[in-house]
Amino acid sequence: MLKTRGVVLRKVVGVALLAPVAATVLFVVAGGVLTAYGQGEAAVKNVDPNVVRWAFLSAAIAVAAGSLAAGIAIAYVGAAAMGAIAEKPELAGRAIIFVGLAEGVAIWGWVIAFLILMRV
């Protein structure tokens, strides 16, 4: 039973790693495009391109770290929740709330990235 649980946990964590990688690539590419061609509000406000580059990189790191942490948290909480629901089905509502709380970490990563990019 423990071996099967570990295999499922590794698959869930593997799938959860796709979101931070995709978000990081998106922000780094967008930052590179804006700084390379001088488009967007950064060119209008006469902001140093290096500031814009570092802002996009820090936003990418915030989203990646938040998504990675949320993915790992959901993997552990979700596995425990499924075990609890299997033993006592009336705990399903509480289990969903705990999984939602773990997902909130990713939302805070996006909020921080948004605040960083609004300052540029």
N, C-alpha and C positions, 0 to 999 in steps of 0.2 A: 504494500500500500504506500509506503513512504517513497519508494522508487518512482512509482507512477505520479505521485504528487510533485516530485522534483522535476520530472519531465514536463508536466503541464506548467509548472511555475516558470521554467526556463523558456517555454514557448511564449508565455504571456509577456515576460520581460523582454524577449526578443522583438515582439511586435510593438511593445511600448517604446522601444528605442527609435522607431521610425519617425515619430513626431519631432523629437528634438533635432534629429539630423536634418529633416526637411526644413524646419524653421530656421536653423542656422544657415543652411545653404541659401534660403530665400533672402534673409536679411543681409548676408555678406554680398550676394550678387546684386541686390538692390543698392546697397551702399557703394559698391564698385561702379555701377552704372551711373549713379548720381554724381560721384566725384570725378569720374573719367570724362563725362560730357558736360559737367557744370550745369545740369538742368535742375529744375525744381526751385524751391524757396531758398535753398542755400546759395544759389547764384544771385538771386534777387537781393538777399540780405547781406551779401558780401561776407559770408562766413568762410573761414579757412577750410579747404577741402579735407585737411587732416582731421579737423574736429568732426566733420560729418562722417568720415570713415570710421573713426573710433566710436562715434555714437551708434552707428549701425552694428559694429562689432560687439559693443557692450549690450545692445538690445538682443542680438542673437544669442549671446551667452546667457542672458537672463531668461529667455524663452527656453533655451536648451536645458539649462539646469532645472528650471521649474517643471518642464515636461518629463525629464528623466526622473526626477524625484517623485513626481506624481505617478509615473508608470510603475516604479518599484513599489510605491506605497499601495497602489491599487492591486498589484499582483499579490502582495501579502494579505491585504485586507480582504480582497475578493476570495482568495483561497480559504481563509478562515471563515468568511461569511457563508460560503457554500457548505462548509462542514457543519456550521451551526444550523443552517437551514435544513440540512439533511437529517439532523437529530431532532430539531424542534421547528417545524414549519411556521409556527406563529412568530418567529423572530425575523421573518423576511423584511418587514418594514424597517426595523432597526438596522438590519444588515445593509440595506440600500442607502440609508442615511450615512452610515460609516464609509461606504464606498464613495459617496458624493463628497464627504469631507476630505477624503484623500485627493479627489479630483480638483478641489479648490486650490491646491498648491500650483497646479498648472495655470489656473486663471490668474493668480497673483504674478506669475512670471510674465504673462501677457500684459498685465496692468503696468508693471515696472518698465517693460520695453516700450509701451505706449508713452509713458511719462518721460522716458529718456528721449524718445524721438520728437516729442512735442517741444523740447527745450532747444532743439537745433534750429 
